[in-house]
Amino acid sequence: MPHLDAHGLQVELPPGWEGEIFTRGGVPESHRVGAAQTGAREPPCLHAATFPLSAGRGDFGGGAVERMGPGHLFLALVEFDAASAGTALFTQQGIGSLTAASFHPQQLQRTLPGQSGAQRFFTAGGRPFCLYVVLGSHARRMELVPSVNQFLGGLRIAS
């Protein structure tokens, strides 16, 4: 299995997944969130998917999710500025797992026909994150969510 390890994030990619851990220096300003807009230290993003990832993606998969098929998954783990840790939005400790009920078409950054999304804000290792997951098919969420949780089970976040 391919292993990603950068910026205090580690994950073993399950079979059929590809991914990248990066900082947002190469992402257009209009696609950046959090500290990257203010010029502070650029926290990392982790993108992973069960389809080929395109270059030039936005933090939450803009430029990639439009190419998803019904059996595809896209996951973005976006770190926010350290000052956000401990705020009301980031009170949940750890990612936890997702259920089929976690997903809804209205949870997408941008609604795309048939797709479904889930978003979770949390703190891990004293670091604030947003997890954003897109399923290629809302109707197949019961089938697809276990693969998301398998991926999340292999994710490690260092302090």
Number of C-alpha atoms within 10 A of each C-alpha: 10 11 12 16 14 14 14 12 17 17 21 18 21 16 10 10 20 18 22 16 21 16 19 22 12 12 16 12 12 8 16 18 18 16 18 20 13 11 8 10 12 19 22 22 25 23 23 22 25 20 19 14 21 12 10 14 18 21 23 27 23 15 14 18 24 13 13 21 15 15 15 18 25 25 25 24 22 23 25 24 18 16 10 19 19 16 12 10 15 20 15 16 15 18 17 11 13 17 14 17 10 16 22 17 19 13 17 19 15 14 12 15 11 14 28 25 25 22 19 18 21 23 24 18 13 16 22 26 27 20 18 22 28 28 30 25 23 21 14 16 22 13 12 20 21 15 14 20 15 13 18 18 14 12 16 15 16 11 9
